[in-house]
Amino acid sequence: MLEQISPLWTVLTNHRQEGRPLVLATLVRTRGSSYKKAGAMMLIEANGTTHGLLSGGCLEQDLAEHAQAVFSSAEPMLLHYDMSDDSVFGLGAGCDGQLDILLQLLKGDYLPLSALNPTPGEASLAHLTLVTDPESNVPLAAYQVSTQAQTWQSHPDVKPNATGVTTLTYQPPPRLIICGAGIDVIPILKIFHLLHWHITLTDHRPALLTAEWVPTSTQTCCVPIRALNENLPEARYDGAIIMSHNLQRDAAYLLHFNQAKTPWIGLLGPPERRDKVLKLAQLDASELSSKLHAPIGLNLGGHTPENIAITIVAQLQQHFYQQT
């Protein structure tokens, strides 16, 4: 998932602007139990500072030490770790998996990482193919990155289905819109910010959208209820959370996102309130099939805004990631 790359993006951007090299560590294979799965990445600076995690903290320092050889030689390196062997790390971590991690130098165009843009408006489905067999006729760490718009290739013989390569798929983060900027949206925005999902907050009151508690990662959109169709493009969002605390406005939002074929719609409030909103929107619950989740949130208990925020985000996490 591209949100794994989001925490690395500022580091990459700053180093690229300043012309400083980085070493990219990519987890290319796992066997057995592991903290992270194939596709996870971390960045290592020349001074040994690391960004991101490929383990629970067991391997990062060792990777930083190996990275110094990559900085010196500019040659990639494939490392194999057997976490079941306590004679090597002696950590007693309990993870018995095996990991293959590819180290490669990033400089100049900073590919392949710079092609995996995770930012809102830029993120798209991407496939990264890396040569991970040191015995291959193609150089180790040679790559091909394919997105919907472009393909980058460091060597003409890098093919996704070839022998000795690993192909990793990066999905864009979920794109959600939250309708209503009341005080109870604050913990929801904070959790989504930590998850690096792409969030838009909309309300008809501009002052609320510029409040200091709105994370900088949250896009905002001030839209009068009567102008939803003109200002909220159809089929743009993977899900909508409706929580304006006003029956008429919630009904307008529900009607809009149903017509826009938004695949997941959550409505805050008890069943009695849901029925009032449906009536005002002139919609029947059967028309929305399984897309409407009302009351929104998993039944985890708790009554504070923070409790409710956890139930809402957990429900969406389950929806988007349970099958991945």
C-alpha positions as CSV (number, residue, x, y, z in Angstrom):
1,M,0.0,0.0,0.0
2,L,1.2,3.5,-0.8
3,E,0.4,4.8,2.6
4,Q,3.5,2.8,3.8
5,I,5.5,5.2,1.6
6,S,3.8,8.3,2.8
7,P,6.0,8.7,5.9
8,L,9.1,8.5,3.7
9,W,8.0,11.1,1.1
10,T,9.1,14.2,2.9
11,V,12.5,12.6,3.6
12,L,12.8,11.7,-0.1
13,T,11.7,15.2,-1.3
14,N,14.1,17.0,1.0
15,H,17.1,14.9,0.1
16,R,16.3,15.2,-3.6
17,Q,16.1,19.0,-3.4
18,E,19.4,19.1,-1.6
19,G,21.1,16.5,-3.9
20,R,21.9,14.2,-1.0
21,P,21.8,10.4,-1.7
22,L,19.8,7.9,0.2
23,V,19.7,4.1,0.5
24,L,16.3,2.5,-0.1
25,A,15.7,-0.8,1.7
26,T,12.8,-2.8,0.3
27,L,11.4,-6.0,1.9
28,V,11.1,-8.2,-1.2
29,R,10.3,-11.6,0.3
30,T,9.0,-13.0,3.6
31,R,8.6,-16.6,4.7
32,G,6.8,-17.4,8.0
33,S,6.0,-14.8,10.6
34,S,7.2,-11.2,10.0
35,Y,6.3,-7.8,11.3
36,K,6.1,-6.3,7.8
37,K,5.2,-7.9,4.5
38,A,6.8,-7.7,1.1
39,G,6.6,-4.2,-0.3
40,A,7.5,-2.4,2.9
41,M,10.3,0.2,2.5
42,M,12.6,2.3,4.7
43,L,15.1,5.0,3.9
44,I,18.6,5.3,5.3
45,E,20.7,8.5,5.3
46,A,24.4,8.6,4.9
47,N,24.8,9.4,8.6
48,G,22.9,6.2,9.5
49,T,19.6,7.8,10.4
50,T,16.7,5.5,9.4
51,H,13.1,6.3,8.4
52,G,10.4,3.7,8.4
53,L,10.4,0.1,9.7
54,L,10.9,-3.3,8.1
55,S,10.8,-5.1,11.5
56,G,9.8,-4.3,15.0
57,G,13.1,-2.5,15.5
58,C,15.2,-5.7,15.4
59,L,17.0,-5.1,12.0
60,E,17.1,-1.4,11.4
61,Q,20.5,-0.7,12.9
62,D,22.0,-3.7,11.1
63,L,20.5,-2.4,7.8
64,A,21.9,1.0,8.5
65,E,25.4,-0.5,8.9
66,H,25.1,-2.5,5.7
67,A,23.9,0.6,3.9
68,Q,27.3,2.3,4.4
69,A,28.8,-0.2,1.9
70,V,26.1,0.7,-0.6
71,F,26.8,4.4,-0.2
72,S,30.5,3.7,-0.7
73,S,30.3,1.4,-3.7
74,A,26.9,2.4,-5.2
75,E,26.4,-1.3,-5.7
76,P,23.1,-2.9,-4.5
77,M,23.0,-5.6,-1.9
78,L,20.5,-8.4,-1.1
79,L,20.4,-9.4,2.6
80,H,18.8,-12.5,4.1
81,Y,17.6,-12.6,7.7
82,D,16.5,-15.7,9.6
83,M,14.7,-14.4,12.7
84,S,14.5,-17.8,14.2
85,D,18.2,-17.9,14.7
86,D,18.8,-16.3,18.1
87,S,22.6,-16.9,17.8
88,V,22.6,-14.1,15.3
89,F,20.5,-11.4,16.9
90,G,19.8,-12.9,20.3
91,L,16.7,-10.7,20.7
92,G,14.2,-13.4,21.7
93,A,11.6,-11.5,19.6
94,G,9.6,-14.6,18.9
95,C,9.3,-13.9,15.1
96,D,10.5,-17.0,13.4
97,G,10.2,-15.7,9.8
98,Q,12.8,-15.2,7.1
99,L,13.2,-11.9,5.3
100,D,15.0,-10.9,2.1
101,I,15.8,-7.2,1.9
102,L,17.2,-5.3,-1.1
103,L,19.4,-2.3,-0.5
104,Q,19.9,0.2,-3.4
105,L,21.3,3.6,-3.8
106,L,19.0,6.5,-4.6
107,K,20.4,9.6,-6.3
108,G,19.7,11.8,-9.3
109,D,16.1,10.9,-10.3
110,Y,15.7,8.8,-7.0
111,L,14.0,6.1,-8.9
112,P,12.3,3.7,-8.3
113,L,10.9,5.3,-5.1
114,S,10.2,8.7,-6.7
115,A,7.7,7.0,-9.1
116,L,5.6,5.7,-6.2
117,N,4.0,9.1,-5.3
118,P,1.6,8.6,-2.4
119,T,0.3,12.2,-2.2
120,P,-3.4,13.1,-2.8
121,G,-4.1,13.7,-6.5
122,E,-1.0,11.9,-7.5
123,A,-1.3,8.4,-6.1
124,S,-2.3,5.7,-8.4
125,L,-2.0,1.9,-8.7
126,A,1.6,1.0,-9.3
127,H,3.6,-2.2,-9.9
128,L,7.3,-2.3,-9.0
129,T,9.3,-5.1,-10.4
130,L,12.8,-5.6,-9.0
131,V,15.6,-8.0,-9.9
132,T,16.3,-9.9,-6.7
133,D,18.4,-12.8,-7.9
134,P,22.2,-12.0,-7.6
135,E,22.9,-14.7,-10.1
136,S,20.6,-13.2,-12.8
137,N,22.0,-12.0,-16.1
138,V,20.2,-8.7,-15.4
139,P,21.8,-6.5,-12.7
140,L,20.6,-6.9,-9.1
141,A,18.1,-4.1,-8.2
142,A,17.3,-3.3,-11.8
143,Y,13.7,-2.2,-11.9
144,Q,10.5,-1.5,-13.8
145,V,7.8,0.8,-12.4
146,S,4.4,0.9,-14.1
147,T,1.6,3.2,-13.2
148,Q,-1.6,4.1,-15.1
149,A,0.3,7.0,-16.7
150,Q,3.8,5.9,-17.3
151,T,6.5,3.2,-17.1
152,W,10.1,3.7,-15.9
153,Q,12.7,1.0,-16.6
154,S,16.3,0.9,-15.7
155,H,17.1,-2.1,-17.9
156,P,15.3,-3.4,-21.0
157,D,15.2,-7.0,-19.8
158,V,13.3,-6.4,-16.6
159,K,10.0,-8.1,-17.1
160,P,7.3,-8.7,-14.4
161,N,7.0,-12.4,-15.0
162,A,10.7,-13.2,-15.6
163,T,12.8,-15.5,-13.5
164,G,14.6,-13.9,-10.6
165,V,12.4,-10.9,-10.2
166,T,9.9,-9.8,-7.5
167,T,6.8,-7.8,-8.4
168,L,5.2,-5.7,-5.7
169,T,1.9,-3.9,-6.0
170,Y,1.1,-0.6,-4.4
171,Q,-2.5,0.5,-4.0
172,P,-3.5,4.1,-3.4
173,P,-4.8,4.9,0.1
174,P,-8.6,5.0,0.5
175,R,-10.1,8.4,-0.6
176,L,-12.8,9.4,1.9
177,I,-15.0,12.5,2.3
178,I,-16.3,13.5,5.7
179,C,-19.4,15.7,5.6
180,G,-19.7,17.9,8.6
181,A,-16.9,19.7,10.6
182,G,-18.4,19.5,14.1
183,I,-16.2,19.1,17.1
184,D,-16.6,15.3,17.1
185,V,-14.8,15.0,13.8
186,I,-11.5,16.0,15.4
187,P,-10.5,12.5,16.7
188,I,-11.5,10.9,13.4
189,L,-9.3,13.3,11.4
190,K,-6.4,12.6,13.8
191,I,-6.6,8.9,13.3
192,F,-6.9,9.2,9.5
193,H,-3.9,11.5,9.6
194,L,-1.8,8.8,11.3
195,L,-3.0,6.2,8.7
196,H,-2.0,8.5,5.8
197,W,-5.4,8.0,4.1
198,H,-6.6,10.7,1.7
199,I,-9.3,12.7,3.5
200,T,-11.5,15.6,2.3
201,L,-13.5,17.5,4.9
202,T,-16.5,19.4,3.6
203,D,-18.9,21.8,5.4
204,H,-20.9,24.9,4.4
205,R,-19.1,26.9,7.1
206,P,-15.7,28.1,5.9
207,A,-14.4,29.1,9.4
208,L,-14.6,25.5,10.6
209,L,-12.5,24.2,7.7
210,T,-9.6,26.5,8.6
211,A,-9.6,25.6,12.3
212,E,-6.2,24.8,13.8
213,W,-7.3,21.3,14.6
214,V,-7.7,20.3,10.9
215,P,-4.6,18.3,10.0
216,T,-2.5,19.8,7.2
217,S,-2.9,16.5,5.3
218,T,-6.7,16.9,5.2
219,Q,-8.1,18.6,2.1
220,T,-11.0,20.9,2.7
221,C,-14.0,21.9,0.5
222,C,-16.5,24.5,1.5
223,V,-19.7,23.6,-0.4
224,P,-23.2,25.0,0.1
225,I,-25.7,22.2,0.4
226,R,-27.6,23.4,-2.7
227,A,-24.5,23.2,-4.8
228,L,-23.3,19.7,-4.0
229,N,-23.6,18.4,-7.6
230,E,-21.6,21.3,-9.0
231,N,-18.8,21.1,-6.5
232,L,-18.3,17.5,-5.5
233,P,-17.3,15.5,-8.6
234,E,-19.0,12.2,-9.1
235,A,-17.3,8.9,-8.4
236,R,-14.4,10.6,-6.8
237,Y,-14.5,9.0,-3.4
238,D,-14.2,5.5,-2.1
239,G,-16.4,6.3,0.8
240,A,-18.4,9.1,2.5
241,I,-18.9,9.7,6.2
242,I,-22.0,11.8,6.8
243,M,-22.1,13.5,10.2
244,S,-23.4,17.1,9.9
245,H,-25.8,16.7,12.8
246,N,-28.6,18.3,10.7
247,L,-31.3,16.1,9.2
248,Q,-31.8,18.2,6.0
249,R,-28.1,18.5,5.3
250,D,-27.5,14.8,6.0
251,A,-30.4,13.9,3.7
252,A,-28.9,16.1,0.9
253,Y,-25.5,14.4,1.4
254,L,-27.0,11.0,1.4
255,L,-28.9,11.6,-1.8
256,H,-25.8,13.1,-3.5
257,F,-23.5,10.3,-2.7
258,N,-26.0,7.6,-3.6
259,Q,-26.5,9.2,-7.0
260,A,-22.8,9.6,-7.4
261,K,-22.5,5.8,-6.8
262,T,-20.1,6.2,-3.9
263,P,-19.6,2.6,-2.9
264,W,-19.5,3.0,0.9
265,I,-21.7,5.5,2.8
266,G,-21.7,5.8,6.6
267,L,-24.3,7.8,8.5
268,L,-23.9,8.9,12.1
269,G,-26.8,8.4,14.5
270,P,-29.2,5.8,15.8
271,P,-31.7,3.8,13.5
272,E,-34.6,6.2,14.3
273,R,-32.6,9.1,13.0
274,R,-31.4,7.1,10.0
275,D,-35.0,6.5,9.0
276,K,-35.8,10.2,9.2
277,V,-32.8,11.0,6.9
278,L,-33.9,8.4,4.4
279,K,-37.4,9.8,4.4
280,L,-36.2,13.3,3.8
281,A,-34.0,12.1,1.0
282,Q,-36.9,10.1,-0.5
283,L,-34.8,7.0,-0.4
284,D,-35.7,3.5,0.7
285,A,-33.1,1.5,2.6
286,S,-33.4,-1.3,0.0
287,E,-32.3,1.1,-2.7
288,L,-28.9,1.6,-1.0
289,S,-28.4,-2.2,-0.6
290,S,-25.2,-2.9,1.3
291,K,-23.5,0.5,0.7
292,L,-25.3,2.3,3.5
293,H,-23.8,1.7,7.0
294,A,-26.2,3.3,9.5
295,P,-25.5,3.6,12.4
296,I,-21.9,4.0,11.2
297,G,-19.2,2.2,13.2
298,L,-18.5,-1.2,14.7
299,N,-20.3,-2.1,17.9
300,L,-17.3,-1.8,20.2
301,G,-18.8,0.1,23.0
302,G,-18.0,3.6,24.4
303,H,-19.7,6.9,24.1
304,T,-17.1,9.6,23.8
305,P,-16.1,11.2,20.5
306,E,-12.8,9.3,20.7
307,N,-14.6,6.0,21.3
308,I,-16.9,6.6,18.3
309,A,-14.0,7.7,16.1
310,I,-12.3,4.3,16.8
311,T,-15.4,2.4,15.9
312,I,-15.8,4.3,12.6
313,V,-12.2,4.0,11.5
314,A,-12.1,0.3,12.5
315,Q,-15.2,-0.3,10.3
316,L,-13.5,1.3,7.4
317,Q,-10.2,-0.4,8.0
318,Q,-12.1,-3.7,8.0
319,H,-13.9,-2.8,4.8
320,F,-10.8,-1.8,2.8
321,Y,-8.2,-4.2,4.1
322,Q,-9.8,-7.4,5.4
323,Q,-9.4,-9.1,2.1
324,T,-5.8,-7.8,1.4
